[in-house]
Amino acid sequence: MTDNVHIVKKDRENSMAVLKRFSQKVRSAGIVPRVKSLRYNDRKASDLVRKQKALRKIENKAEYERKKKLGKI
């Protein structure tokens, strides 16, 4: 999954040129957009969590209906 970008300083090349070459290599490899897209990726809810949410929803609906019949809502 990890991509390594390796740059070696050439003879008579200043540090700004090396940095520019490195930035171009990283940009062309497409590493930054892929990492940003994965950064906030949420996991899919497990079966147990989905079941618990559904049961809670059913309980809340039943409680609401009960209160509605009693005239509290």
Secondary structure by P-SEA (a helix, b strand, c coil): cbbbbbbbbcccccaaaaaaaaaaaaaaaaaaaaaaaaccccccccaaaaaaaaaaaaaaaaaaaaaaaaccc
